[in-house]
Amino acid sequence: MSLIHALVAKGSVILAEHQAGKRDFSQATQTILSKIPPNNSKLTYVWEQYLFHYISEGGFTYLVMADDSAGRRMPFAFLGDLQRKFTAAPSSSSSDDIPAHGLQGSFGPTIANLMHTYNTAPPADELSRAQTELNQVKDIMVQNVEQILSRGERIELLVDKTDVMAGQATAFRRGARSVRRQMWWKNKKIMGLSILVGLLLFYILVAQVCGPGLNQCSAPSKPADP
């Protein structure tokens, strides 16, 4: 499956979308939407083995998430076709008053059908047109998602990695507590051994003066009264 998640948005408000895969990338797409400038542009964001391609024009953003193996020509052909279908739809003229996902019922199936077409048998004419546009347009760039996201937003994209890191942090805390307990008992053992060694040395020193039985240092007995 090449195309995974596609949507049409006005600004950062998603009007309609379709997700072909099982994994949820809604946080990733929403974060990228918030970073897209208001001017007309075409761009590709790279994240691991995934590419987020978008066309922003006339206040609308057409975005598709695809596998790295899909390249750029086919996803941009899909976006161009998606843009033409949405512009031709009657609902696009009144999208200013439509809330988030307000066109999901009417335009969501169009996105789903278009994704299925491009995932199974993309039209050759559209691919040729997309290749021509890619060759002519010079402002299509490729950026890494890590470069556009702030420190706090990066974790939102990596949900699976966050879970792994949380598990590792929990294991680290447990390991730290276990190490502290082991060190506490080790210190207690060293302290007890030090006390025993000190008492033994004290006994040896006293025994050298008073004899092994310490009887030579006892007080002399008083003579009995006559």
MIVOFI-230483 format. One record per residue: residue number from 1; residue in one letter; x, y, z of N, C-alpha, C, O in turn. Coordinates in Angstrom, 2 decimals. Each point is the difference from the previous one (the first is absolute). Layout:
BEGIN
palum,tormar,neast,nnorth,nup,caeast,canorth,caup,ceast,cnorth,cup,oeast,onorth,oup
NUM,A,X,Y,Z,X,Y,Z,X,Y,Z,X,Y,Z
...
end
This chain:
BEGIN
palum,tormar,neast,nnorth,nup,caeast,canorth,caup,ceast,cnorth,cup,oeast,onorth,oup
1,M,0.85,-1.19,0.00,-0.85,1.19,0.00,0.88,1.24,0.00,0.78,0.21,0.93
2,S,-0.90,0.62,-1.98,0.86,1.17,-0.15,-0.56,1.22,0.70,0.69,0.64,0.80
3,L,-1.96,-0.31,-1.08,-0.66,1.14,0.63,-0.72,-0.48,1.26,-0.78,-0.95,-0.04
4,I,1.06,1.62,1.15,-0.48,-0.48,1.29,-1.09,0.89,0.58,-1.01,-0.50,0.50
5,H,1.20,1.81,-0.56,-0.93,0.93,0.64,-0.08,1.26,-0.85,1.03,0.59,-0.34
6,A,-2.24,-0.18,-0.02,-0.18,1.19,-0.82,-1.11,0.85,0.60,-0.90,-0.51,0.65
7,L,0.99,1.83,-0.90,-1.00,0.91,0.57,-0.06,1.28,-0.81,0.90,0.34,-0.77
8,V,-1.99,0.37,0.99,-0.18,1.35,-0.51,-0.29,0.88,1.19,-0.86,-0.33,0.82
9,A,1.56,1.44,-0.70,-0.14,0.88,1.16,-0.05,1.44,-0.45,0.53,0.37,-1.05
10,K,-1.16,0.43,1.87,0.03,1.45,-0.19,0.75,0.58,1.19,-0.50,0.00,1.12
11,G,1.71,0.49,-1.38,0.87,0.35,1.11,0.42,-1.26,0.72,0.52,-0.93,-0.62
12,S,-0.75,0.89,1.91,0.29,-1.20,0.79,-1.25,-0.80,0.33,0.06,-0.95,0.78
13,V,-1.20,1.33,-1.37,-1.26,-0.69,0.25,-0.22,-1.05,-1.08,-0.12,0.34,-1.18
14,I,0.07,-1.60,1.57,-0.20,-1.09,-0.95,-1.47,-0.06,-0.38,-0.87,-0.13,0.87
15,L,0.59,0.22,-2.17,-1.38,-0.05,-0.49,-0.42,-1.43,-0.30,-1.14,-0.39,0.27
16,A,2.04,-0.40,-0.83,-0.28,-1.40,-0.32,1.32,-0.74,-0.10,1.02,0.58,-0.39
17,E,-1.03,-1.86,0.73,1.22,-0.79,-0.05,-0.33,-1.47,-0.14,-1.14,-0.42,0.20
18,H,2.15,-0.35,-0.54,-0.15,-1.45,-0.07,1.33,-0.64,0.36,1.06,0.44,-0.46
19,Q,-1.12,-1.47,1.28,1.20,-0.71,0.44,-0.10,-1.44,-0.46,-0.94,-0.72,0.35
20,A,1.92,0.29,-1.15,-0.02,-1.35,-0.54,0.69,-1.00,0.92,-0.33,-1.19,-0.02
21,G,1.28,1.65,0.81,0.72,-0.91,0.89,-0.67,-0.12,1.36,-0.97,0.70,0.28
22,K,1.48,-1.59,0.54,-0.55,-0.23,1.34,0.62,0.93,1.04,-0.65,0.32,0.99
23,R,1.86,0.10,-1.19,0.67,0.86,0.97,-0.52,1.42,-0.10,-0.24,0.51,-1.09
24,D,0.07,0.12,2.23,-0.57,1.35,0.06,1.11,1.04,-0.11,0.89,0.07,0.84
25,F,-0.96,0.74,-1.91,0.97,1.06,-0.21,-0.66,1.37,0.11,0.52,0.98,-0.53
26,S,-1.67,-0.90,1.20,-0.74,1.26,0.07,0.81,1.09,0.71,-0.05,1.16,-0.41
27,Q,0.79,-1.51,1.45,0.81,0.99,0.69,1.10,0.54,-0.91,0.31,1.19,0.01
28,A,0.28,-2.08,-0.81,1.06,0.42,-0.91,-0.54,0.96,-1.05,0.58,1.05,-0.25
29,T,-1.69,-1.42,-0.38,-0.57,0.85,-1.04,-0.47,1.33,0.56,0.17,1.04,-0.64
30,Q,-0.76,-1.06,1.83,-0.46,1.26,0.60,1.16,0.92,0.33,-0.10,1.21,-0.16
31,T,1.20,-1.78,0.62,1.18,0.79,0.31,0.59,0.62,-1.26,0.39,1.17,0.00
32,I,-0.33,-1.94,-1.07,0.53,0.52,-1.25,-0.91,1.08,-0.57,0.48,1.00,-0.53
33,L,-1.80,-1.18,0.64,-0.93,1.02,-0.47,0.23,1.33,0.70,-0.09,1.06,-0.62
34,S,0.38,-1.12,1.91,0.22,1.23,0.75,1.27,0.72,-0.41,0.17,1.19,0.30
35,K,0.75,-1.90,-0.99,1.27,0.60,-0.41,-0.01,0.49,-1.45,0.94,0.66,-0.43
36,I,-2.00,-0.96,-0.31,-0.04,0.40,-1.41,-0.28,1.49,-0.10,-0.97,0.48,0.59
37,P,1.79,0.28,-1.32,-0.22,1.45,-0.13,-1.26,0.30,-0.81,-0.45,-0.85,-0.77
38,P,-0.13,2.03,0.94,-1.25,0.33,-0.70,0.17,0.23,-1.49,-0.99,-0.05,-0.73
39,N,2.20,0.30,0.26,0.19,0.26,-1.43,-0.05,-1.29,-0.80,0.13,-1.09,0.55
40,N,-0.32,1.23,-1.87,-0.05,-1.17,-0.88,1.36,-0.68,-0.03,1.03,0.66,-0.20
41,S,-1.02,-1.94,0.39,1.27,-0.72,0.03,-0.24,-1.48,-0.22,-1.11,-0.51,0.15
42,K,2.19,-0.18,-0.51,0.03,-1.45,-0.11,1.24,-0.47,0.76,1.08,0.57,-0.15
43,L,-1.26,-1.60,0.95,1.12,-0.39,0.86,-0.13,-1.47,0.37,-1.08,-0.58,-0.04
44,T,2.20,0.00,0.38,0.04,-1.38,0.49,0.75,-0.02,1.32,1.13,0.48,0.09
45,Y,-1.76,-1.03,0.92,0.64,-0.18,1.30,0.39,-1.47,0.13,-0.78,-0.89,-0.35
46,V,1.96,0.64,0.87,0.52,-1.36,0.15,0.00,-0.38,1.47,0.48,0.74,0.85
47,W,-1.03,-1.91,-0.57,0.05,-0.55,1.37,0.18,-1.51,-0.09,-0.90,-0.72,-0.43
48,E,2.08,0.25,0.85,0.34,-1.41,-0.07,-0.23,-0.50,-1.43,0.56,0.56,-0.94
49,Q,-1.38,-1.62,0.75,-0.24,-0.53,-1.34,-1.24,0.60,-0.64,-0.46,-0.49,-1.03
50,Y,-0.08,1.54,1.64,-1.22,0.61,-0.51,0.28,1.39,-0.56,0.91,0.70,0.46
51,L,-1.71,-0.31,-1.46,0.08,1.32,-0.60,-1.37,0.66,0.07,-1.01,-0.61,-0.33
52,F,0.99,1.86,0.78,-1.23,0.79,0.06,0.07,1.04,-1.13,0.74,0.98,0.10
53,H,-1.52,-1.20,-1.16,-0.04,0.91,-1.13,-1.23,0.89,0.13,-1.06,-0.45,0.44
54,Y,1.19,1.70,-0.83,-1.19,0.85,0.02,0.07,1.05,-1.09,1.07,0.39,-0.47
55,I,-2.26,0.06,0.08,-0.18,1.16,-0.87,-0.88,0.98,0.75,-1.10,-0.35,0.42
56,S,1.57,1.56,-0.25,-0.77,1.05,0.66,-0.29,1.09,-1.02,0.91,0.61,-0.56
57,E,-2.20,-0.37,0.33,-0.38,0.98,-1.01,-1.39,0.55,0.32,-0.93,-0.76,0.28
58,G,0.80,2.07,-0.34,-1.30,0.63,0.22,-0.56,-0.20,1.39,-1.21,0.01,0.18
59,G,2.07,-0.19,0.80,-0.46,-0.20,1.37,-0.30,-1.44,0.35,-0.27,-0.31,1.16
60,F,0.31,-0.59,-2.15,-0.27,-1.42,0.23,1.31,-0.78,-0.08,0.91,0.34,-0.75
61,T,-0.84,-1.39,1.55,1.16,-0.87,0.02,-0.43,-1.42,-0.33,-0.95,-0.53,0.58
62,Y,1.65,-0.07,-1.52,-0.26,-1.38,-0.42,1.25,-0.79,0.38,1.07,0.22,-0.55
63,L,-1.22,-1.13,1.48,1.15,-0.69,0.58,-0.19,-1.50,-0.10,-1.10,-0.52,0.19
64,V,2.18,-0.18,-0.49,-0.02,-1.46,-0.03,1.28,-0.53,0.64,1.09,0.52,-0.24
65,M,-1.25,-1.54,1.04,1.13,-0.69,0.62,0.24,-1.28,-0.79,-0.93,-0.77,-0.26
66,A,2.17,0.54,-0.12,0.33,-1.15,-0.85,1.27,-0.67,0.47,0.80,0.58,0.73
67,D,-0.64,-1.83,-1.16,1.25,-0.70,0.25,1.13,0.65,-0.79,-0.23,0.62,-1.04
68,D,1.43,-0.76,1.56,1.17,0.53,-0.70,0.16,-0.64,-1.37,0.50,0.63,-0.93
69,S,-0.91,-1.88,0.81,0.15,-0.72,-1.27,-0.88,0.56,-1.09,0.24,-0.26,-1.18
70,A,-1.27,1.04,1.53,-0.90,0.58,-1.01,0.64,1.13,-0.76,-0.52,0.41,-1.04
71,G,1.63,0.12,1.52,0.65,1.13,-0.65,-0.83,1.27,0.17,-0.69,0.16,1.01
72,R,0.76,0.74,-2.00,-0.71,1.27,0.09,-0.96,0.23,-1.17,-0.97,0.74,0.13
73,R,1.25,-1.38,-1.26,-0.82,0.26,-1.17,-1.44,-0.49,0.21,-0.94,0.75,-0.25
74,M,0.77,-1.99,0.69,-1.33,-0.55,0.18,-0.79,0.72,1.08,-1.16,0.33,-0.24
75,P,1.73,-0.05,1.43,-0.76,0.75,1.01,-0.43,1.38,-0.47,-1.11,0.44,0.30
76,F,1.99,0.27,-1.03,-0.38,1.32,-0.48,-1.03,-0.08,-1.13,-0.81,0.91,-0.16
77,A,0.83,-1.98,-0.61,-1.06,-0.21,-0.98,-1.33,-0.20,0.71,-1.03,0.52,-0.43
78,F,1.06,-1.29,1.51,-1.21,-0.20,0.81,-0.50,1.33,0.56,-1.20,0.30,-0.05
79,L,2.12,0.51,0.59,-0.40,1.28,0.58,-0.60,0.93,-1.05,-0.98,0.70,0.26
80,G,1.57,-0.69,-1.45,-0.56,0.83,-1.06,-1.39,-0.44,-0.38,-0.88,0.84,-0.22
81,D,0.66,-2.14,0.13,-1.33,-0.53,-0.31,-0.97,0.30,1.13,-1.15,0.36,-0.24
82,L,1.62,-0.50,1.47,-0.84,0.30,1.16,-0.41,1.47,0.01,-1.15,0.32,0.28
83,Q,2.09,0.55,-0.58,-0.29,1.44,-0.04,-1.06,0.31,-1.06,-0.92,0.79,0.25
84,R,1.04,-1.39,-1.42,-0.98,0.27,-1.06,-1.38,-0.52,0.36,-1.00,0.66,-0.28
85,K,0.94,-1.81,0.90,-1.31,-0.56,0.39,-0.64,0.85,1.10,-1.21,0.21,-0.01
86,F,2.03,0.27,0.95,-0.56,0.79,1.09,-0.46,1.37,-0.52,-1.05,0.50,0.40
87,T,1.83,0.10,-1.28,-0.38,1.30,-0.55,-1.28,-0.09,-0.81,-0.81,0.93,-0.02
88,A,0.62,-2.07,-0.66,-1.20,-0.19,-0.81,-1.22,-0.36,0.84,-1.13,0.10,-0.49
89,A,1.33,-0.51,1.74,-1.13,-0.38,0.85,-0.78,1.24,0.42,0.61,1.02,0.29
90,P,-1.95,-1.08,-0.25,-0.80,1.16,0.40,0.28,0.45,1.43,-0.12,1.19,0.30
91,S,0.49,-2.10,0.57,0.20,0.35,1.41,1.24,0.84,0.23,0.11,0.65,1.04
92,S,0.83,-0.62,-1.99,1.24,0.75,0.21,-0.24,1.50,0.04,0.76,0.73,0.63
93,S,-1.81,-0.26,-1.30,-0.27,1.45,-0.03,-0.51,0.52,1.32,0.11,1.20,0.26
94,S,-0.68,-2.06,0.58,-0.55,0.44,1.28,0.78,-0.57,1.17,-0.55,-0.17,1.09
95,S,1.83,-0.13,-1.29,0.79,-0.65,1.04,0.37,0.93,1.15,0.49,-0.46,1.03
96,D,-0.72,1.78,-1.20,0.36,0.94,1.07,-0.84,-0.25,1.25,0.48,0.22,1.12
97,D,-1.69,-0.67,-1.30,-0.90,-0.19,1.13,-0.07,-1.45,0.46,-0.81,-0.32,0.87
98,I,1.63,-0.55,-1.43,-0.06,-1.41,0.33,0.95,-0.29,1.15,1.16,0.40,-0.05
99,P,-1.63,-1.09,1.09,0.88,-0.32,1.13,0.96,-1.13,-0.35,-0.02,-0.52,-1.11
100,A,0.85,0.16,2.07,0.96,-1.09,-0.20,-0.74,-1.29,-0.36,-0.99,-0.36,0.63
101,H,1.49,-0.31,-1.65,-0.57,-1.23,-0.54,-1.44,0.19,-0.47,-0.77,-0.95,-0.06
102,G,0.41,2.20,-0.28,-1.34,0.26,-0.48,-0.28,-0.60,-1.37,-1.16,-0.21,-0.36
103,L,2.21,-0.05,-0.43,-0.16,-0.61,-1.33,0.37,-1.48,-0.01,0.17,-0.59,-1.06
104,Q,-0.05,0.01,2.24,0.42,-1.40,0.06,-1.00,-0.92,-0.69,0.38,-0.93,-0.71
105,G,-1.65,1.20,0.91,-1.01,-0.86,-0.60,-0.12,0.16,-1.49,-0.27,-0.97,-0.70
106,S,0.46,2.19,0.19,-0.18,0.24,-1.43,1.28,-0.18,-0.81,-0.04,-0.51,-1.12
107,F,1.18,0.92,1.69,1.24,-0.07,-0.78,0.94,-1.10,0.49,0.95,-0.35,-0.70
108,G,-1.18,-0.19,1.90,0.84,-1.08,0.50,0.03,-1.21,-0.93,1.08,-0.53,-0.25
109,P,-2.23,0.08,-0.27,0.04,-1.13,-0.94,0.78,0.30,-1.27,0.60,-0.90,-0.58
110,T,-0.62,2.17,0.14,0.79,0.36,-1.19,1.49,-0.19,0.26,0.72,-0.52,-0.85
111,I,-0.27,0.93,2.02,1.41,-0.21,0.36,0.33,-1.48,0.07,1.04,-0.44,-0.49
112,A,-1.95,-0.35,1.09,0.23,-1.44,0.12,0.09,-0.66,-1.37,0.90,-0.80,-0.24
113,N,-1.82,1.14,-0.66,0.02,-0.60,-1.34,1.24,0.41,-0.78,0.59,-0.81,-0.73
114,L,-0.19,2.07,0.90,1.18,0.49,-0.73,1.27,-0.68,0.53,0.89,-0.35,-0.78
115,M,-0.81,0.17,2.08,1.15,-0.70,0.58,0.06,-1.44,-0.49,1.08,-0.51,-0.32
116,H,-2.24,-0.14,0.26,-0.02,-1.39,-0.48,0.47,-0.07,-1.45,0.75,-0.91,-0.38
117,T,-1.18,1.87,-0.44,0.41,0.02,-1.40,1.50,0.15,-0.14,0.63,-0.72,-0.77
118,Y,-0.05,1.66,1.52,1.44,0.25,-0.13,0.84,-1.08,0.69,1.16,-0.18,-0.34
119,N,-1.74,-0.52,1.29,0.73,-1.10,0.65,-0.01,-1.28,-0.84,0.85,-0.87,0.17
120,T,-1.82,0.76,-1.08,-0.12,-1.22,-0.81,0.45,0.23,-1.44,0.83,-0.75,-0.52
121,A,-1.37,1.78,-0.13,0.34,0.26,-1.41,-0.05,1.49,-0.26,-1.00,0.50,-0.53
122,P,2.06,0.23,0.88,-0.01,1.45,-0.21,-0.07,0.35,-1.48,0.66,-0.65,-0.81
123,P,-1.46,1.67,0.45,-0.12,0.39,-1.42,1.33,0.48,-0.56,0.70,0.80,0.62
124,A,-0.37,-1.30,-1.81,1.29,0.36,-0.61,0.04,1.47,-0.38,1.04,0.65,0.13
125,D,-2.17,-0.11,-0.59,-0.04,1.42,-0.40,0.27,0.91,1.19,0.72,0.99,-0.11
126,E,-1.30,-1.34,1.24,0.20,0.82,1.20,1.45,-0.07,0.46,0.55,1.00,0.47
127,L,0.06,-2.15,-0.60,1.41,-0.14,0.40,0.89,0.84,-0.91,0.95,0.64,0.46
128,S,-1.25,-0.64,-1.73,0.79,0.81,-0.94,-0.18,1.48,0.30,0.97,0.76,-0.04
129,R,-2.20,-0.35,0.33,-0.24,1.40,0.33,0.72,0.39,1.27,0.57,1.09,0.09
130,A,-0.58,-1.97,0.91,0.69,0.29,1.26,1.49,0.12,-0.21,0.65,0.86,0.60
131,Q,-0.08,-1.72,-1.45,1.43,0.08,-0.26,0.36,1.32,-0.67,1.02,0.60,0.32
132,T,-1.86,-0.14,-1.24,0.24,1.28,-0.65,-0.05,1.15,0.99,0.83,0.90,-0.04
133,E,-1.81,-0.94,0.94,-0.12,1.07,1.00,1.17,-0.02,0.97,0.49,1.05,0.41
134,L,-0.04,-2.24,-0.05,1.15,-0.09,0.90,1.26,0.54,-0.65,0.84,0.59,0.67
135,N,-0.72,-0.78,-1.96,1.17,0.51,-0.71,-0.05,1.51,-0.16,1.04,0.66,0.00
136,Q,-2.24,-0.10,-0.12,-0.15,1.43,-0.23,0.04,0.81,1.30,0.58,1.08,0.04
137,V,-1.19,-1.61,1.00,-0.09,0.75,1.25,1.29,-0.19,0.79,0.42,-1.13,0.26
138,K,0.21,2.22,0.12,1.29,-0.06,0.67,-0.11,0.16,1.51,0.99,-0.17,0.72
139,D,-2.20,0.51,-0.22,-0.11,0.27,1.43,-0.46,-1.21,0.80,-0.32,0.12,1.19
140,I,0.29,-1.30,-1.82,-0.32,-1.21,0.74,1.28,-0.49,0.67,0.97,-0.35,-0.67
141,M,-0.99,0.34,1.96,1.18,-0.35,0.77,-0.29,-1.22,0.85,-1.15,-0.41,0.16
142,V,2.20,-0.14,0.37,-0.11,-1.13,0.91,0.63,0.41,1.32,1.16,0.41,0.04
143,Q,-1.92,-0.52,1.02,0.50,0.33,1.32,-0.23,-1.17,0.94,-0.88,-0.84,-0.21
144,N,1.69,0.81,1.22,-0.15,-1.02,1.01,-0.96,0.51,1.07,0.09,1.15,0.43
145,V,-1.00,-2.01,-0.01,-0.99,0.40,1.01,0.68,0.46,1.28,-0.49,0.90,0.68
146,E,1.63,-1.50,-0.37,0.70,0.36,1.22,0.44,1.46,0.00,0.19,0.59,1.06
147,Q,-0.02,-0.01,-2.24,0.46,1.38,-0.09,-1.12,1.00,0.20,0.27,1.16,0.34
148,I,-1.53,-1.56,-0.53,-1.10,0.95,0.11,-0.77,-0.15,1.30,-0.83,0.85,0.33
149,L,1.11,-1.89,0.40,-0.75,-0.24,1.23,0.79,0.51,1.19,1.23,-0.10,0.05
150,S,-1.96,0.64,0.91,0.66,0.42,1.23,0.28,-1.23,0.84,-0.41,-1.11,-0.34
151,R,1.11,1.32,1.43,0.42,-1.13,0.84,-1.20,-0.75,0.56,0.02,-1.23,0.09
152,G,-1.07,1.95,0.28,-1.16,-0.65,0.57,-0.85,-0.72,-1.02,-0.67,-0.98,0.33
153,E,0.68,1.44,-1.58,-0.86,-0.58,-1.02,0.58,-1.25,-0.60,-0.74,-0.81,-0.57
154,R,2.04,0.62,0.67,0.60,-1.18,-0.59,-0.55,-1.27,0.60,-0.23,-0.98,-0.71
155,I,0.00,0.98,2.02,-0.46,-1.20,0.67,-1.39,-0.37,-0.46,-0.36,-1.18,-0.01
156,E,-0.47,2.18,-0.39,-1.35,-0.29,-0.44,0.00,-0.84,-1.27,-0.90,-0.81,-0.20
157,L,1.88,1.00,-0.65,0.06,-0.77,-1.23,0.43,-1.43,0.25,-0.42,-0.91,-0.71
158,L,1.24,0.70,1.71,0.59,-1.31,0.24,-0.71,-0.66,1.16,0.59,-0.19,1.06
159,V,-1.85,-0.17,-1.27,-0.79,-0.57,1.09,0.58,-1.32,0.45,0.14,-0.26,1.19
160,D,0.21,-0.58,-2.17,0.55,-1.30,0.36,1.32,0.15,0.74,0.24,-0.68,0.99
161,K,0.61,1.60,-1.48,1.28,0.20,0.66,-0.18,0.59,1.38,0.78,-0.29,0.91
162,T,-1.81,1.10,-0.73,-0.27,0.57,1.31,-0.35,-1.10,0.98,0.47,0.01,1.14
163,D,-1.29,-0.96,-1.58,-0.36,-1.11,0.88,1.24,-0.80,0.39,0.15,-0.41,1.15
164,V,0.72,0.19,-2.12,1.22,-0.74,0.29,0.87,0.76,0.99,0.55,-0.58,0.94
165,M,-0.42,1.89,-1.16,0.81,0.81,0.90,-0.60,0.02,1.41,0.73,-0.03,0.99
166,A,-2.07,0.08,-0.90,-0.64,-0.02,1.31,0.28,-1.31,0.71,0.26,-0.02,1.21
167,G,-0.31,-1.08,-1.96,0.32,-1.29,0.61,1.44,-0.08,0.45,0.31,-0.55,1.06
168,Q,0.57,1.10,-1.87,1.41,0.02,0.37,0.23,0.85,1.23,0.81,-0.35,0.86
169,A,-1.52,1.49,-0.76,0.14,0.87,1.16,-0.48,-0.71,1.26,0.62,0.10,1.05
170,T,-1.76,-0.82,-1.17,-0.51,-0.75,1.16,1.00,-1.07,0.42,0.27,-0.17,1.19
171,A,0.26,-0.55,-2.16,0.99,-1.03,0.32,1.25,0.62,0.63,0.60,-0.59,0.90
172,F,-0.21,1.78,-1.37,1.17,0.67,0.56,-0.25,0.38,1.46,0.87,-0.18,0.85
173,R,-2.09,0.71,-0.57,-0.31,0.36,1.38,0.01,-1.22,0.92,0.50,0.05,1.12
174,R,-1.08,-1.14,-1.63,0.02,-1.22,0.81,1.42,-0.48,0.22,0.36,-0.42,1.10
175,G,0.44,0.47,-2.14,1.40,-0.40,0.15,0.75,0.88,0.97,0.84,-0.47,0.76
176,A,-1.15,1.80,-0.80,0.67,0.92,0.91,-0.37,-0.30,1.45,0.86,0.03,0.88
177,R,-2.16,-0.32,-0.64,-0.41,-0.35,1.37,0.69,-1.28,0.45,0.43,-0.10,1.15
178,S,-0.33,-0.87,-2.05,0.66,-1.25,0.35,1.48,0.23,0.32,0.53,-0.58,0.95
179,V,0.12,1.43,-1.73,1.41,0.31,0.26,0.16,0.72,1.34,0.93,-0.28,0.75
180,R,-1.86,1.21,-0.46,0.08,0.71,1.29,-0.14,-0.97,1.17,0.72,0.11,1.00
181,R,-1.65,-1.06,-1.12,-0.16,-0.98,1.09,1.25,-0.86,0.15,0.45,-0.27,1.11
182,Q,0.10,-0.14,-2.24,1.22,-0.81,0.07,1.14,0.78,0.62,0.74,-0.54,0.81
183,M,-0.59,1.82,-1.17,1.06,0.82,0.57,-0.22,0.23,1.48,0.95,0.05,0.78
184,W,-2.25,0.09,-0.37,-0.29,0.22,1.43,0.42,-1.21,0.81,0.65,0.14,1.04
185,W,-1.02,-1.35,-1.52,0.40,-1.20,0.72,1.51,-0.19,-0.04,0.59,-0.48,0.98
186,K,0.04,0.83,-2.07,1.46,-0.11,-0.09,0.67,0.93,1.00,0.97,-0.39,0.64
187,N,-1.49,1.61,-0.50,0.57,0.94,0.97,-0.19,-0.51,1.43,0.89,0.12,0.84
188,K,-2.09,-0.70,-0.59,-0.24,-0.54,1.34,0.96,-1.16,0.30,0.53,-0.09,1.11
189,K,-0.30,-0.77,-2.07,0.92,-1.12,0.20,1.42,0.51,0.24,0.71,-0.52,0.87
190,I,-0.30,1.53,-1.65,1.34,0.55,0.18,0.12,0.65,1.37,1.03,-0.14,0.66
191,M,-2.07,0.84,-0.23,0.03,0.64,1.32,0.09,-1.04,1.11,0.77,0.15,0.94
192,G,-1.59,-1.23,-1.06,0.04,-1.06,1.01,1.35,-0.69,0.05,0.52,-0.30,1.07
193,L,0.02,0.05,-2.25,1.33,-0.63,-0.05,1.06,0.91,0.58,0.92,-0.47,0.67
194,S,-1.04,1.77,-0.92,0.98,0.95,0.55,-0.07,0.01,1.52,1.03,0.08,0.68
195,I,-2.26,-0.16,-0.13,-0.14,-0.02,1.46,0.63,-1.26,0.57,0.70,0.06,1.02
196,L,-0.94,-1.22,-1.67,0.59,-1.25,0.48,1.52,0.05,-0.05,0.68,-0.42,0.93
197,V,-0.15,0.96,-2.04,1.46,0.11,-0.12,0.55,0.95,1.06,1.06,-0.26,0.56
198,G,-1.78,1.37,-0.28,0.46,0.93,1.02,0.01,-0.64,1.38,0.95,0.17,0.77
199,L,-2.04,-0.93,-0.46,-0.04,-0.68,1.30,1.12,-1.04,0.10,0.59,-0.18,1.07
200,L,-0.32,-0.51,-2.17,1.07,-1.01,0.02,1.36,0.65,0.23,0.81,-0.51,0.77
201,L,-0.56,1.63,-1.44,1.27,0.70,0.21,0.12,0.52,1.43,1.07,-0.06,0.60
202,F,-2.18,0.57,-0.06,0.01,0.48,1.37,0.32,-1.13,0.98,0.75,0.17,0.95
203,Y,-1.35,-1.35,-1.22,0.25,-1.15,0.86,1.47,-0.42,-0.07,0.60,-0.33,1.02
204,I,-0.03,0.35,-2.23,1.40,-0.40,-0.15,0.92,0.94,0.77,0.94,-0.43,0.66
205,L,-1.23,1.75,-0.75,0.83,0.97,0.72,-0.11,-0.19,1.51,1.00,0.04,0.72
206,V,-2.22,-0.24,-0.25,-0.18,-0.19,1.45,0.60,-1.32,0.45,0.58,-0.09,1.09
207,A,-0.71,-0.95,-1.94,0.53,-1.32,0.38,1.52,0.03,0.11,0.56,-0.76,0.79
208,Q,0.12,1.61,-1.54,1.44,0.10,0.10,0.43,0.55,1.36,1.10,-0.28,0.47
209,V,-1.97,1.06,0.15,0.33,0.59,1.30,-0.55,-0.86,1.14,0.69,-0.22,1.00
210,C,-1.87,-0.23,-1.14,-0.69,-0.68,1.10,-0.03,-1.51,-0.14,-0.56,-0.68,0.86
211,G,1.15,0.15,-1.92,-0.04,-1.43,-0.19,-1.23,-0.42,-0.78,-0.96,0.76,-0.11
212,P,0.99,-1.96,-0.41,-1.13,-0.46,-0.81,-1.31,-0.02,0.76,-1.06,0.29,-0.57
213,G,1.11,-0.63,1.87,-1.23,-0.05,0.78,-0.33,1.33,0.65,-1.01,0.10,0.70
214,L,1.84,0.93,-0.92,-0.19,1.35,0.56,-0.02,-0.02,1.54,-0.50,0.93,0.63
215,N,1.07,-2.02,-0.01,-0.01,-0.12,1.46,1.15,0.76,0.65,-0.04,0.30,1.19
216,Q,1.09,0.02,-1.99,1.13,0.70,0.58,-0.30,1.47,0.25,0.74,0.67,0.73
217,C,-1.79,-0.16,-1.29,-0.36,1.41,0.17,-1.12,0.18,1.01,-0.53,1.10,0.16
218,S,0.17,-2.20,0.54,-1.08,0.14,0.99,0.55,0.67,1.24,1.20,-0.09,0.26
219,A,-2.01,0.75,0.48,0.41,0.72,1.21,0.49,-0.98,1.06,-0.63,-1.04,0.19
220,P,1.78,1.34,0.55,0.52,-0.93,1.04,-1.01,-0.13,1.14,-0.66,0.97,0.38
221,S,0.56,-2.19,0.15,-0.96,-0.25,1.10,0.55,0.56,1.31,1.21,-0.06,0.23
222,K,-2.06,0.61,0.63,0.41,0.55,1.30,0.26,-1.13,0.99,-0.70,-1.00,0.00
223,P,1.77,1.17,0.91,0.27,-1.05,1.01,-1.17,-0.07,1.00,-0.66,0.99,0.30
224,A,0.45,-2.16,0.20,-1.10,-0.20,0.95,0.34,0.67,1.33,1.17,0.02,0.40
225,D,-2.15,0.53,0.30,0.20,0.63,1.32,0.39,-1.05,1.02,-0.52,-1.11,-0.02
226,P,1.47,1.49,0.96,0.41,-0.97,1.07,-1.17,-0.19,0.98,0.12,-0.75,0.96
end
